[in-house]
Amino acid sequence: MAEWSSLLSELAQERGAELNQYGFLLCGDRAEAADLVQEALVRVFSRPRRAWELEQAEAYVRRTMLNRYLDLHRRRTRWIRALPRLVSPSPVADHSANVTHRIDLMEALRRLSPRQRACVVLRYYEDMSTAGIAERLGCGEGTVKRHLSDALARLGTQLQPPTDHVAQERLET
């Protein structure tokens, strides 16, 4: 019992920030990301398992987080379809003059399907190969390539490079 609790403690202390960041990239909300990490840790460490190294435990927790994110999104989608839609939610307009590139990126990521978003996060945040992503998601490499291609096309149309007035002035002169 002491072995798994020390591993859990070590994982939370040494890799907790990275796990939270991974969760945030998956779901786009810090509170939901923290819940995702906590739930994954509880699921992974609630049952005794074989002896693990820190890297193995972290990989298993990340896999549990990914699966849980995809499951939660499927459930939400089912509920949204089942509930009568009396009033359509209107997006809240951002009235600030200085919208940052990060906010634009997060909004563009939110518009991707869960599978596309998972592929983008695994490819560009986790730096995984298409074969690794296909294995992790349980699908073919062609499917991963299609999700990545579709996601990048959608992100390309939604994201514009940040305007840098100094760089633009240099181009004009």
N, C-alpha and C positions, 0 to 999 in steps of 0.2 A: 504494500500500500504506500509506503514511503517513497518507493521508486517512481511511481507515476505522479505523485504529488510534487516531487522535486522537479520532474521533467515538465510538468504543467507550469510550475512557478518559473522555471528557467525560460520556457517558451514565451510566457507572458511578459517577462522582463526584457528579454533580449530581442524578441521579434514582434512584440505587441504592436508597436507603431507601424511596422510594415504590413501586418495583418489588417490593421484598421485602414490603412491606405488602400490595400487591395480590395477590401470590402467597399470602400467609398467609390473606387473606380467601377466596381460592379453595379452598385445600386444608386450612386449619386447623392446620397444623403448621409451625413455624418452619424446621426443617431441610429439610423437603420443599419449602417455599416458596423457600428459598435454592437448592436443587437446580433447582427450576423456573426461577428467574431465570437461573441459570448455563447451564442447557441451552438456554434460549431465546436468550441472548446468543451462545452458540456456534453455534446453528443459523442465526441471522440474519447473523452476521458471518463465517461460515466461507466463504461464497461472495462474490466481488466483486459489488457492486450499483451501481446508479446513485448519483449524489451525493445525499445526504440532508441534510435539516436535522435538528436534534436532536429536534424534536417528531415528525417523520415516523418516525424510527428508533425512538423510544419507543413510538409507536402500533403499529408493526410487531412490536416485542418483546412488547408486551402481548397482541396478537392471537396470537402464537406461544405465549405462556404459556397463554392460554385454551384453544387447540386442544390443546396438550400435556396440560393437566389433564384435559380431557374424554377424550382418548385413553387416558391412564393409568387413569382410572376405569373405562372400558369393559373394559380388559384385566384389571384386578383383579376385576371382576365376573365375567368369564368364568372366571378361575382359581378363584374361590371356588365357582362352580357346578360346576366340573369335579372339584374335590378332594372326596374322601369326607369327610363331616362326622362324625367319631367323637365328638368332644366339642364341645359348643357353648360358645363363649366366653362367660363370665359377665362382666358389667360390674363394674368395680372401684368399690366404693362409696366415696364421698367422706365421710370421717369428720370433716372440719373443721366447726366450728360456724358459721363465717362464709363461706358460699358467695357469691361475688360475682355480680353481674348479668352480668358479662362471661363468666364460665364458663358460665352458663346460656345465654347467647346463642350461644356457640360450640357448645355441645352441640345446641341447636336447629338451628343451621345445618348441623351434621353429619348431621342426620336428613333434610334435604332431599335430593331427587334432584340429581344433578350439574347438570342443565339448570335446575332451579328455583334452585339456589344461584348458578349463573352469572348468571341473570336478576336476582336480588336484588343481587348484587355490582355488576353493570353499572348497574343502575338507581339504587341508593342510595349506592354508593361512587363510581362513575364519573360519576354524574348524567347518564346517557344517556336519551334518549327511547325509547319503545317501538319506534319506527321504526329508530332506531340500533341497538338491541339485536337486532331482527329481522334487520337487515342483517349485523351482526357474527356472529350465530349461524347465519345462512343458513336462516331459517324465516319464517313469516308473523307479522304483528303480532298477530293473534288468538291464535296459539300463545304468544307472549311474554306477552300479557295473561293467558292461562289459567295459565301457569307462575307469574306474579307473584301472581295471585289465590290459587292453590292454596298457594303458599309462604307468603303472608301469613296465610292461614287457619291453616295448620299452626303458624306461628310464634306466632300469637295464642293458640292453645290451649296451647302449650307454655311460653310466657313469661308470667310474672306480674310486675306492677310491683314494684320493690323496696319492701319494707316500711320505712317511715320512722317510727320510734316517736314522734318529735316531732310529725310531721304528723298521725299518728293520734290523739295526745293532744289536739291542737288541735280535731280534728273531734268528739271526744267531749265537749269542754267547751262 
